[in-house]
């Protein structure tokens, strides 16, 4: 008879399943056993009854292994006992599988077991879960109010589908619910939208009420992923009272908030577009050290954000202040948070207070160039302070530094040229880079586009854009007031600042540098005038572009001059009719160049052959001479009397005064033949004079109807001044 040891060895390698036990001290199986009564209640009648499994007695339970295996003193001999147990286990598993719902019922086996254990169907389980979720929501504070406000929001957000009267009622109800409880709504992603909708439709008093109720929480709201937009909603209306409630709550926490992934953006938006000058200064001062956040938080006196003023008042604190500022700047750059206007202002303050010729400048330039992706330099170019930082970097940098900076802007030069701040970076590059070949190869192909077909279109657009045109005409026109009006006066200040710096960092003569760049750019611009003269002369900026390029460009200008002269062909009295009806699809022929003030001015300047010098009150002719009079006259000869008595009569007068005009005698003969027309034009009211008189009269009548004091109407001279001067020439 086999011993217990023999039976144990025969069982080696066979996975044993624990037998059912009754003793409480024996560890139960992880899978719970379900009563047969419960199973039979859920089984279909057609299913066979489960196979009975003999339960082991107490002795077997006590002597079995700890893992629930076969007792070591099992009486049956050898493998026969093992086979009997394995067969029983197989029957048990088969019984369990028969009792579970089939796969055809659409349930996962694990879900099927849960159905048996919980004695409920899948549908019932889902319903119970839904009920429990609703009960949990209902138990939360303001549950009923939140449900109602969401319904109101769902209705109000579809503005075009809600009548005005209904919207007013819904907004009134919404304010009744949220007033006094706004703090409970704003920190939840679903309910904060409700408050934003209330702000959208609120009147100024209601918005001020909301802002006051949230007082003391704006720093927390700024750090919230969803509630930060609520601050923008409150500030976008431009209410100074609301601004003065919100902005001071950021004081003392600027260094912390600017590093926060959520709060940093709303802080920069507030600084850039909302904060007053004093509030900006207070925010910027906190970058200079902890003492400016701790001890000046509640200071109501006027403060300056200019670092130079602070260092002048506290020269002994220069080291800690510069170190604190540099550490925060470096932290944001390393974190790739380089798009903040606040950061750019701080960087400019640091740059302006660095001592020239020291390692501070070298280290700072390395920090600016250290961004491998170039995001820092690209972001800097599009803000006022940032563009100035880049200009200073170009001025102080070495030839290698300048080349690296230009390479960074390879794909963004067109955007920079049209930007109010970015274009000055291109002008600074013109002024400081000695290698003009490098400048022309790095800037012009990107600025004008490499595609020859789109190049003309792009130049025409740039010529008519107030910012882009400076990058093209600066090399021909310089720093004239015509190119830099009052709104671009800051450009002149930066360029003058660069002039002082480049005296120690650049070697080439500025005029030589400018002429070399103008020579490289000239072929592209002359080709554009030749191809698109009609488009250019249709606008004031375009005519100025044509005049300055033809005066300053180098190369053969004959084709361009003939193209400009051809735009003067046709009836000089043609005026584009006004569009009276809507939906008119017929394309009207634009007014003739002679009927536009800028067109006549351009032709007159080209005939004169040079720029007018205010100091000497004479025309300075360009070399070589343009001889535009001989090119233009054959085109307008047949309509010369219409020109002489029309809006551009000064063009004919310029022809009579041109020194190099070969057909002056023929022109004078034609004018003598039409002397009567000249006399009539010199006395009669012109179309422009009539229009100005009618406008002045209408304005005077409107003023009288409103009870305003009558304005003195200036006496307008009647008659064509150019025709009168031509009569004097005869």
Order of alpha helices (4+ residues) and beta strands (2+ residues): alpha-alpha-alpha-alpha-alpha-alpha-alpha-alpha-alpha-alpha-alpha-alpha-alpha-alpha-alpha-alpha-alpha-alpha-alpha-alpha-alpha-alpha-alpha-alpha-alpha-alpha-alpha-alpha-alpha-alpha-alpha-alpha-alpha-alpha-alpha-alpha-beta-beta-alpha-alpha-alpha-alpha-alpha-alpha-alpha
